[in-house]
Amino acid sequence: MKSQSILSHSIVSQSILSRSIKTLTASALAAMAIISPAFAADAGSSGGFASLIPLILIMVIFYFLLIRPQQKKLKEHRNLVDELKKGDSVLTAGGLYGKVIDVKDDVLKIEIADGVRVNVKRDTIAGLTSVATPKEKSTKKGKPAKKKINDNKSDNSDAAITDSQDKA
């Protein structure tokens, strides 16, 4: 008896569910039948090219503001890397300063400190630099600049000596 009531309850719930699905489907189809021709008429009246104008305008703006400057920067970097030669001071993308010791096809040998040489791929060079490596700093010839001492007292004493000599 109990199983019979559960079975009848499940059959009733399935029939209610199937009726609600059928009703929902029928109302959706009716709505589509009414709404679709109205939207189709509006879409057909506007030009196809007119709807593409904003998209084309956005693409032009992206080209001039993003794509073209990046291509220009990439071309400058490629020229810089191709023109590297022995003796150039460079900065790598990893932040190492060094001096180019040897140039091969795709690899540069860079000295980053006294006796410390590193092989670096050409593409990792970020740019040329004017910073001297430690070896260059130690081998620079020249005397350090002397401090200029303000000798106001000595200037006054010399004037006092000449005045006293003139009076005598």
Phi, psi and omega in degrees: 000315180296318180293329179291323180289322178294319179295316179293323178296319180291325178293320179295316180294324177292321180291322177295317180296318180292324176295320180292325178292319179296319180294315179297318179295318180295319180291324178294318178295321178295318179295319179294325180293326181279317188279320187304313181297327180293315179289325180295324180292320179292321182292326181286333183283330179278148182286147179291324181289327181296329179283342179271345183301313178299321179296317178295319179298318178297319179296320178296317179297316178299321180298311185283334181264333184240305189290311184297314177298325178293321178295321179295316179296320178297320179294318178297318180295319179298318178296319179298314181293322180291332183266007179295141180220171181297133179100351179286140172269127187231163172239126179274166179294338178278354177096014180267132173266141179194177180242133181289124180258320183216141181241122174242189184306297186241001185234138175246142173258121185241136175262118183259346175202177180299114178077003179255110182242140184231138173272129184228140175288143183304320185294342182275002177283122181276327180173173175277153181218160178254007179286130181276143176286164182304326180293319180294323180295319184284334183266358179293133180264153180133154182268146176293150181293135179278149177284138178273121182266132179279109183256057178294324181293318182291326178295319179291323180290324177295319178295323179292322179295315180294325177294319181289327178290323179293325181287330184278000000 
